[in-house]
């Protein structure tokens, strides 16, 4: 590697390292990315150009739209909590599903559809109760609560993670969901085996009438979310409009009090979501404008590193180091965008690895809070977490290799 390229690489690593350190020190993700953007921009570009890039990214339609989408999805989740509908959904599901294993899988996944800080604690009591009856140890309950809460993000179209990935990669959400579906199935199977291997769980006796009523109740309670998904996926209505209609439906049928709405806004800390969106989009624009992807591409070609290797280990490592799927995506997609192989399959792999690194990161809030709730060491959960993550990522990498070999 030429000395000039080596110096540039060191400068890039310093700017990325600053982002990592700030995130680890619990500095707001958006502010951390803005600081990284400023340092990276000033390394490669004139000061006036950096300012123009920041203003262009901050005022672009895609940035403003993404910020509004993230805010409204977060608000939607907190309204569900403040109105007590999350508890109603949980109770109704227990009346529908006879097999305790399915209850233990579905409850965390259902709560995962409603993003909120530390949301894993909402499903933990249900997992604790059902797991206790099944004779599952606390480390097993911790794994179940964390794993199945997050694997839904592989295919959930209203996940803020997936929407971020769509905006950063310029690939529509439907295509990401399509490519993630097989990996989601592998993740569920891997998690199921790790959770219930050697455990026989009894079934609850549920009356047919109660079951039918509960199914209707769950569909009614989830109707605001289902309406938003259907409008966007089937009728191609813009996601922002679909979510607004979903929120309007929620307000119309649940009639939340003004205090519930106020508490949802207050507790959701929407300013953190807005900060994250602007930090991500500005960082992406600075990375691209500084020709950093082309610089990284030249290094990759010099070292003859396979794109699939980079697309696996770079986002996975960033997810683990930052404890943030959003932060990992903000760096990974712009950085790897110069690779010729950045097709939908590779985009899906990058998304999966960012998400998986985040899930198993010791900085992951849901993992630490769930471990504290069940009073177990995080290290006791890692054998299951790492094994499930490894199987899932390996399956995706092997699938990409096979498809490329066949075609």
C-alpha positions in Angstrom: 0.0 0.0 0.0 1.4 3.4 -1.0 2.4 5.7 2.0 -0.1 8.3 1.0 -3.0 5.8 1.0 -1.8 4.5 4.4 -1.9 8.0 5.9 -5.4 8.5 4.5 -6.6 5.1 5.9 -5.2 6.1 9.4 -7.1 9.4 9.2 -10.3 7.5 8.3 -9.8 5.0 11.1 -9.3 7.9 13.6 -12.6 9.5 12.6 -14.4 6.2 12.9 -12.7 5.5 16.2 -14.0 8.8 17.5 -17.6 7.7 16.7 -17.1 4.4 18.4 -15.7 6.0 21.6 -18.5 8.5 21.8 -21.1 5.8 21.4 -19.4 3.6 24.0 -19.3 6.6 26.3 -23.1 6.8 25.9 -23.1 10.0 23.9 -26.2 10.4 21.8 -25.8 8.4 18.5 -26.9 11.3 16.4 -24.4 13.7 18.0 -21.6 11.0 17.8 -22.3 10.6 14.0 -22.3 14.4 13.5 -19.0 14.7 15.3 -17.6 11.9 13.1 -19.0 13.7 10.0 -17.3 16.9 10.9 -13.9 15.3 11.5 -14.1 13.1 8.4 -15.3 16.0 6.2 -12.5 18.3 7.4 -9.9 15.6 6.7 -10.9 15.3 3.0 -12.8 18.5 2.1 -12.6 22.3 2.6 -14.6 23.7 5.5 -17.1 25.5 3.3 -17.8 22.3 1.3 -18.4 20.4 4.5 -21.0 23.0 5.6 -22.7 22.8 2.3 -22.9 19.0 2.4 -24.3 19.1 6.0 -27.0 21.7 5.0 -27.9 19.7 1.8 -28.2 16.4 3.7 -30.2 18.0 6.6 -32.7 19.7 4.4 -33.2 17.0 1.8 -36.6 15.5 1.4 -35.4 12.0 2.2 -33.9 13.1 5.5 -37.0 15.0 6.6 -39.3 12.2 5.5 -37.2 9.5 7.3 -37.1 11.6 10.5 -41.0 11.9 10.4 -41.4 8.2 9.8 -39.1 7.3 12.7 -40.8 9.7 15.0 -44.3 8.5 14.2 -43.4 4.8 14.4 -41.8 5.4 17.9 -44.9 7.4 19.0 -47.2 4.6 17.8 -45.4 2.1 20.0 -45.6 4.3 23.1 -49.3 5.0 22.6 -49.9 1.3 22.7 -48.1 1.1 26.0 -49.7 4.2 27.6 -53.2 3.0 26.7 -52.6 -0.5 28.1 -53.1 -2.2 24.8 -49.8 -4.1 25.0 -51.1 -5.9 28.1 -54.4 -6.7 26.4 -52.5 -8.1 23.3 -50.4 -10.3 25.6 -53.4 -11.7 27.5 -55.3 -12.4 24.3 -52.4 -14.2 22.8 -52.1 -16.5 25.8 -55.8 -17.4 25.2 -55.1 -18.3 21.6 -51.9 -20.3 21.7 -52.0 -23.7 23.5 -48.4 -24.6 23.0 -46.3 -22.7 25.6 -43.3 -22.7 23.2 -45.2 -20.7 20.7 -46.3 -18.2 23.4 -42.7 -17.8 24.4 -41.8 -17.0 20.8 -44.7 -14.9 19.8 -44.9 -12.5 22.8 -41.4 -11.1 22.5 -41.8 -10.8 18.7 -45.1 -9.0 19.1 -43.6 -6.5 21.5 -40.7 -6.1 19.2 -43.1 -4.7 16.6 -43.6 -1.7 18.8 -40.1 -0.1 19.1 -39.3 1.7 22.4 -36.2 2.1 24.6 -35.8 -0.9 26.9 -38.9 -2.5 25.4 -37.6 -6.0 26.2 -38.7 -5.4 29.8 -42.4 -5.3 28.7 -42.3 -8.9 27.4 -39.9 -10.2 30.2 -42.7 -10.8 32.8 -44.7 -12.9 30.4 -41.6 -14.9 29.3 -40.7 -15.3 33.0 -44.2 -16.7 33.9 -44.5 -19.0 30.9 -40.9 -20.1 31.2 -41.2 -20.9 34.9 -44.1 -23.2 34.2 -42.1 -25.0 31.5 -39.0 -25.4 33.8 -36.8 -23.1 31.7 -33.8 -21.6 33.5 -33.3 -17.9 33.7 -30.5 -17.8 31.2 -32.8 -19.6 28.8 -35.6 -17.1 29.4 -33.1 -14.2 28.8 -32.1 -15.7 25.5 -35.8 -16.2 24.4 -36.8 -12.7 25.3 -33.8 -11.1 23.5 -33.6 -13.3 20.5 -37.3 -13.5 19.5 -37.9 -9.9 20.2 -35.3 -8.9 17.6 -35.4 -11.6 14.8 -38.8 -10.1 13.8 -36.8 -7.1 12.5 -35.5 -9.3 9.7 -38.9 -9.1 8.0 -41.0 -6.4 9.8 -41.6 -3.7 7.2 -42.3 -1.0 9.8 -39.0 -1.6 11.7 -37.0 1.6 11.9 -33.9 -0.5 11.2 -35.3 -1.7 7.9 -36.5 1.7 6.9 -33.0 3.1 7.7 -31.5 0.3 5.6 -33.9 1.1 2.7 -33.0 4.8 2.7 -29.2 4.1 3.0 -29.1 1.5 0.3 -31.7 2.9 -2.1 -33.4 -0.6 -2.1 -37.2 -0.6 -1.3 -38.4 -2.2 1.9 -40.4 -5.0 0.0 -37.2 -6.2 -1.7 -35.3 -6.3 1.6 -38.2 -8.3 3.3 -38.2 -10.7 0.4 -34.4 -11.4 0.6 -34.6 -11.6 4.5 -37.5 -14.1 4.6 -35.3 -17.3 4.4 -32.9 -15.9 6.9 -35.7 -15.1 9.3 -36.9 -18.7 9.1 -33.4 -20.0 9.8 -33.1 -17.5 12.8 -36.4 -18.8 14.2 -35.5 -22.4 13.8 -32.0 -21.8 15.3 -33.5 -19.9 18.2 -36.2 -22.6 18.7 -33.6 -25.4 19.0 -31.4 -23.4 21.4 -34.4 -22.4 23.5 -36.3 -25.7 23.8 -33.8 -28.5 23.2 -34.6 -31.3 25.6 -37.6 -29.5 27.1 -41.1 -30.9 26.8 -43.7 -28.3 27.3 -47.3 -29.0 28.2 -50.2 -27.4 26.3 -53.0 -25.3 27.9 -56.6 -26.3 27.4 -58.3 -23.5 25.5 -62.1 -23.4 24.8 -62.9 -22.9 21.1 -65.2 -19.9 21.9 -62.6 -18.1 23.9 -60.0 -18.8 21.2 -62.2 -17.3 18.5 -62.9 -14.2 20.5 -59.3 -13.7 21.4 -58.2 -14.0 17.7 -60.7 -11.3 16.8 -59.5 -9.2 19.8 -55.8 -9.4 18.7 -56.6 -8.5 15.1 -58.6 -5.5 16.4 -55.8 -4.4 18.7 -53.3 -4.6 15.9 -55.5 -3.1 13.3 -53.6 0.3 13.3 -50.3 -1.5 12.5 -51.9 -3.9 10.0 -53.6 -1.0 8.2 -50.3 0.9 7.8 -48.5 -2.3 6.5 -51.3 -3.1 4.0 -51.6 0.4 2.7 -47.9 0.6 2.1 -47.2 -3.0 0.9 -50.3 -3.7 -1.2 -51.5 -0.2 -2.3 -48.0 1.4 -2.6 -49.1 4.3 -0.5 -46.1 6.3 0.8 -44.9 4.9 4.1 -45.2 8.2 5.9 -48.9 8.6 4.9 -49.6 4.9 5.7 -48.2 5.4 9.2 -50.2 8.6 9.8 -53.4 6.8 8.8 -52.4 4.0 11.2 -52.0 6.5 14.0 -55.3 8.2 13.1 -57.0 4.8 13.2 -55.4 4.1 16.6 -56.7 7.4 18.0 -60.2 6.8 16.6 -60.7 3.3 17.9 -58.7 3.4 21.2 -59.5 7.0 22.1 -56.4 7.7 24.2 -56.7 10.5 26.8 -54.7 13.7 26.4 -52.5 12.6 29.3 -51.8 9.2 27.6 -50.7 11.1 24.4 -48.7 13.6 26.5 -46.9 10.7 28.4 -46.2 8.9 25.1 -44.5 12.0 23.6 -42.6 12.6 26.9 -41.4 9.0 27.5 -40.6 8.2 23.9 -37.8 10.8 23.8 -38.5 11.6 20.1 -35.6 14.1 20.0 -33.2 11.2 20.2 -34.8 9.6 17.1 -34.7 12.8 15.2 -31.0 13.3 16.2 -30.2 9.8 15.0 -31.9 10.3 11.6 -30.1 13.5 10.9 -26.8 12.1 12.2 -27.1 9.0 9.9 -28.1 10.9 6.8 -25.4 13.6 7.2 -22.7 11.0 7.9 -23.8 9.1 4.8 -23.6 12.3 2.6 -20.2 13.2 4.0 -18.8 9.7 3.4 -20.0 9.7 -0.2 -19.0 13.3 -1.0 -15.4 12.7 0.4 -15.0 9.8 -2.2 -14.3 7.5 0.7 -16.1 4.6 -0.8 -13.9 4.8 -3.9 -10.8 5.0 -1.7 -11.9 1.9 0.3 -12.6 0.1 -3.0 -9.1 0.7 -4.3 -7.7 -0.7 -1.0 -10.0 -3.7 -1.3 -8.8 -4.3 -4.9 -5.2 -4.0 -3.9 -5.6 -6.6 -1.1 -7.9 -8.8 -3.2 -10.5 -9.2 -0.4 -13.8 -10.8 -1.4 -16.7 -8.4 -1.2 -18.8 -11.0 0.6 -16.2 -11.2 3.3 -16.2 -7.5 3.8 -20.0 -7.3 3.6 -20.1 -9.9 6.5 -17.4 -8.9 8.9 -17.5 -5.0 8.6 -21.2 -4.6 9.5 -21.1 -7.4 12.1 -18.0 -5.9 13.8 -19.6 -2.4 13.7 -22.8 -3.7 15.2 -20.9 -5.4 18.1 -18.6 -2.5 18.8 -21.2 0.3 18.7 -24.1 -1.7 20.1 -26.3 0.0 17.6 -27.7 -1.4 14.4 -28.5 2.1 13.1 -24.9 3.3 13.7 -23.5 0.1 12.1 -25.7 0.7 9.0 -24.8 4.4 8.9 -21.1 3.5 8.4 -21.4 0.2 6.5 -23.7 1.1 3.6 -21.8 4.2 2.5 -18.5 2.6 3.1 -19.3 -0.6 1.1 -21.3 1.2 -1.6 -18.4 1.2 -4.1 -18.3 -2.5 -4.3 -19.6 -3.8 -7.6 -21.3 -6.7 -5.9 -23.5 -4.4 -3.8 -26.7 -6.1 -5.2 -29.9 -6.8 -3.3 -28.5 -10.1 -1.8 -25.4 -8.3 -0.5 -27.5 -5.4 0.8 -29.6 -8.0 2.7 -26.4 -9.5 4.1 -25.1 -6.2 5.3 -28.5 -5.5 7.0 -28.5 -8.9 8.6 -25.0 -8.6 9.9 -25.6 -5.0 11.3 -28.7 -6.4 13.1 -26.9 -9.5 14.3 -23.9 -7.6 15.6 -26.3 -5.3 17.5 -28.3 -8.2 19.0 -25.2 -10.0 20.5 -23.4 -6.8 21.5 -22.6 -6.4 25.2 -23.6 -2.8 24.8 -27.1 -3.8 23.6 -29.6 -2.3 26.1 -32.2 -5.0 25.7 -29.7 -7.7 26.5 -28.3 -6.0 29.5 -31.7 -5.0 30.9 -33.1 -8.5 30.3 -30.1 -10.1 32.0 -30.6 -7.8 35.0 -34.3 -8.6 35.1 -33.6 -12.4 35.2 -30.6 -11.9 37.4 -28.1 -13.7 35.2 -24.7 -12.9 33.8 -24.6 -11.9 30.2 -21.9 -14.5 29.7 -24.3 -17.3 30.5 -26.5 -16.2 27.6 -23.8 -15.9 25.0 -23.4 -19.7 24.1 -27.0 -19.7 22.8 -26.7 -16.2 21.3 -23.5 -16.7 19.5 -24.4 -20.2 18.2 -27.8 -18.9 16.8 -26.2 -15.8 15.3 -23.4 -17.9 13.7 -25.9 -20.4 12.2 -28.0 -17.6 10.8 -25.2 -15.6 9.2 -23.5 -18.7 7.8 -26.7 -19.8 6.2 -27.1 -16.5 4.4 -23.4 -16.5 3.3 -23.7 -20.0 2.0 -27.0 -19.2 0.2 -25.3 -16.2 -1.6 -22.4 -18.4 -2.6 -24.7 -21.1 -4.0 -26.8 -18.7 -5.9 -23.8 -16.9 -7.4 -22.3 -20.3 -8.4 -25.5 -21.5 -10.0 -26.2 -18.3 -12.0 
